[in-house]
Amino acid sequence: MKRAALLVFAAAIAHADVAQLPPPTLPTLSERLANGLTVIVQEDDSVSSVVVHVRYDGGIADEDEAHAGYSHLVEKLFFLGSVHVKAGEVEQRIDAAGGFASSTTDADRVSLYEQVPAGGLELALWLEAERMAGLADGITDAGLAAARDAIAAEVRAAYEDEPYALVDREVSRALWPERVDPLVVPTPTRDSVRAYVRERFVPANATIAIVGHVDAARTLSLAQTYFGWIPGGTRRVVQATTVEPLHQMVRRTVAAPDPKIVVAYRLNKLDAEDALAVAVGARMIERAGGGHDADVQVELVRSGQGGELRITARPRPGEDLIKDTSPITVIADRLGSTDPPSDQVRAAAASLDRDFLVALEGLTYRADALAAGLPIDLRRGELRMISPEQIKRSAAYWLAKTASVTIIGIPEKR
Amino acid sequence: MRAVLVFALVLACGPRASRPPPSATPWASSRIDWSKPPAIAPTPLAVPPVRELSLDHIRVVVVENHRLPFVAVTAVMTTAGAREDGMKPGLAALTAEMVRRASRGRIETSIASDYMTARLVARTEDLGREAPLLADVLRDPAYNVDELIDARNVRVAELAEHHARPRAVAAQVFDRLVFTGHPYERPAEGTIDGVSTLTSEDVRGFLASAYRPDGLTLIVAGDVDDDRLRTLTKPFAGWTAPAAPAHPSPALAAYARRLAIVDMPGADHAVVIVGRRDATDPADRLAADVANTILGGGPGARLDHTLHDQLAVTFGAGSSFWHGQLAGSWTVASTFPTARAGEALRATLAEIEKARTADATDEEIARAKDELSRAVAGSFETNAGSERAVERLVAQGLPTDWYTTYLQRLAAISPAAARAAMQTTWSDLSIVVVGDRAKLARDLTRLGLPIEQYTP
């Protein structure tokens, strides 16, 4: 989640077009193969490892009712065997090479990635190419059952065993009533999943970012060798959606293990014009509520399908936030009606800039950002030029009380 | 023959409706050998220089990295750890929290048995403006009594939550077993009883005695040069240590193996810790690390192979060393379903005994050394990683060139040294189990040790 939050900032900066500060410049090459696969390679000789990140466009927000939960299911299936690779073999081989493999499913993508010592680059490319070409044919009934079991276990862990995620699920439902539940256990047939994979998980719908101790030109050539022969499929153009704030205020109560209050707002998409102003505003809320007060968290998440801001608080002894949530929204409320002080804006922007620099150190973050189409040669200048007025305007639009969702988790009496 | 032909036709014309359409994937056209993945090429590894100097009478350890324009600083105060608490468990932790609050969240603090840390991250361009904050909050943190009461209440609530976490409970009971009578037996974050009674006078007193320049090391990683280092140390100039020395910790009592259970009736899983107090000399530490990596270094190591891959009784099993300034410990920690906890514990003990009595293969030793080399080199790829690595060095009192000579020293570890470490490190094991006693008692009784009952 934190990574996603940082991506927001990358998006915001990527949109900037003003002054340029000394950027972290690293040689980056990009090429679209004949089959439609986009390959991005960034050299960084200050590290000894490499990250290979394969992003398939389309995620949870792109599912219809008939395919609810398929993105998450396919993410699991990628580790449960393909034509030449057995179930569990991807992790075993990457572990044995001294790396790690992981994956994620979000509103707008399914990503698979691994970090290996530089000498393991070809192994990672071989494994990713094999499962890109061979997943559909490699899906078995046993694999499908194992994927469903894994998701069911996640659902149990999140909502039943220790149901800490119930409040967050309710926030998602209230914010995005048009979306399917992100943690649903689908029960598809093998053929329907195969058809889904063949349609969506194809080179034309994918980007591969390779970041680390590599020779960029040689790596592009390797990518061509391993991925260039795979039939490209058809690029799915995801319907552009317009994100707007909610048109009504929502307030609900759910049972939860601990008392917890979440106030949330819809936000604009990754590439929206006011993304940077919203990010600075969110940081101002965080600094006001977070720094001194350990019990308030501010989380900013955004994808190509729209984002959200969540302010989460756990009541302190003697504090009744359930009756009155204003202590945690006072800054958000104020931002939309009053120009914030310039020095606070500057401090929040500097804090955001610093965190972004810190995030840039991580290869997995950089590969993720590159695969999402966010340029790494940052133009940090606009961040310094965000004005109090821009923040007020964006906050008034996105963080209005009338567009907020408040979900209150109350412990059940036992 | 005809019968065979008919049977073959039936097979070929079988229920195709349930089969997927034939694949159109042109594997052959790829000209890639899909029968086996490519071999892994050797990866050159390096550790950057770690430099130590004294500026404004403050010890500074530096790892320069000019790739990105920011600096990360960790102040390590080896006189302000939890073992300095005296009779007020939790005082060191609450004091570190008040330091954090005094910075208005700009500085993160943490507490360990032997030291506290305060961490500041700043863009290079902001260093001059932000550096004084670190000195300000370490020398004289500003807070009021209401803030302290609030911090104390929050901490008590957190400690109460810890009691519901079996792994945290198991770790605390393990420390009570192997460090009995020593400050290491207490959790660094304190106890509810201890924290509840802390006052502002206690915190002020601890600040005055334990926060001192002779206990301070600044670890600096990132975009720094000597001028910027002086920017960091200058605000500490003129800080003098109090006359009274930090009080010494008592000597450790002799170690003996013990068995303890924390009863959690109805628990469907049991947390198990197996281990002992460790006194490996730093000179022998690398050989012990190689041995530990073979046994419990993670996926592919012996414990994980047996408990996860073969028996499927856990999501993962591993072992690790903890090295303090005055002593250390070695532990295997895992979680097993209650119904199979006895079987899993026996398998764990058998695997440890096998490691003591049977040789590791040359391949295992080579793989472990390779893994350790990569881990050390990889930890210096980010400023945060460099800080953590050097923090261990400072906390354990290791020489500054520990990491810069690490790869060379590791390469020199002979198979015989690794095998000797395996055979000598893991005897007289103590065991802690947090779970349903009624269902576990029979298996634990078989271990032949008196069972001690603990409460969280």
Boltz contact constraints between the chains, C-beta under 6 A:
constraints:
  - contact:
      token1: [A, 24]
      token2: [B, 68]
      max_distance: 6.0
  - contact:
      token1: [A, 46]
      token2: [B, 67]
      max_distance: 6.0
  - contact:
      token1: [A, 47]
      token2: [B, 381]
      max_distance: 6.0
  - contact:
      token1: [A, 48]
      token2: [B, 43]
      max_distance: 6.0
  - contact:
      token1: [A, 48]
      token2: [B, 45]
      max_distance: 6.0
  - contact:
      token1: [A, 48]
      token2: [B, 377]
      max_distance: 6.0
  - contact:
      token1: [A, 84]
      token2: [B, 34]
      max_distance: 6.0
  - contact:
      token1: [A, 95]
      token2: [B, 299]
      max_distance: 6.0
  - contact:
      token1: [A, 95]
      token2: [B, 300]
      max_distance: 6.0
  - contact:
      token1: [A, 97]
      token2: [B, 40]
      max_distance: 6.0
  - contact:
      token1: [A, 98]
      token2: [B, 374]
      max_distance: 6.0
  - contact:
      token1: [A, 117]
      token2: [B, 43]
      max_distance: 6.0
  - contact:
      token1: [A, 117]
      token2: [B, 374]
      max_distance: 6.0
  - contact:
      token1: [A, 118]
      token2: [B, 43]
      max_distance: 6.0
  - contact:
      token1: [A, 119]
      token2: [B, 40]
      max_distance: 6.0
  - contact:
      token1: [A, 119]
      token2: [B, 41]
      max_distance: 6.0
  - contact:
      token1: [A, 119]
      token2: [B, 42]
      max_distance: 6.0
  - contact:
      token1: [A, 119]
      token2: [B, 43]
      max_distance: 6.0
  - contact:
      token1: [A, 120]
      token2: [B, 40]
      max_distance: 6.0
  - contact:
      token1: [A, 122]
      token2: [B, 38]
      max_distance: 6.0
  - contact:
      token1: [A, 123]
      token2: [B, 37]
      max_distance: 6.0
  - contact:
      token1: [A, 123]
      token2: [B, 38]
      max_distance: 6.0
  - contact:
      token1: [A, 123]
      token2: [B, 40]
      max_distance: 6.0
  - contact:
      token1: [A, 126]
      token2: [B, 37]
      max_distance: 6.0
  - contact:
      token1: [A, 126]
      token2: [B, 38]
      max_distance: 6.0
  - contact:
      token1: [A, 133]
      token2: [B, 25]
      max_distance: 6.0
  - contact:
      token1: [A, 137]
      token2: [B, 23]
      max_distance: 6.0
  - contact:
      token1: [A, 191]
      token2: [B, 20]
      max_distance: 6.0
  - contact:
      token1: [A, 194]
      token2: [B, 20]
      max_distance: 6.0
  - contact:
      token1: [A, 229]
      token2: [B, 29]
      max_distance: 6.0
  - contact:
      token1: [A, 229]
      token2: [B, 30]
      max_distance: 6.0
  - contact:
      token1: [A, 291]
      token2: [B, 104]
      max_distance: 6.0
  - contact:
      token1: [A, 291]
      token2: [B, 105]
      max_distance: 6.0
  - contact:
      token1: [A, 292]
      token2: [B, 104]
      max_distance: 6.0
  - contact:
      token1: [A, 292]
      token2: [B, 105]
      max_distance: 6.0
  - contact:
      token1: [A, 317]
      token2: [B, 153]
      max_distance: 6.0
  - contact:
      token1: [A, 354]
      token2: [B, 123]
      max_distance: 6.0
  - contact:
      token1: [A, 357]
      token2: [B, 68]
      max_distance: 6.0
  - contact:
      token1: [A, 357]
      token2: [B, 70]
      max_distance: 6.0
  - contact:
      token1: [A, 361]
      token2: [B, 382]
      max_distance: 6.0
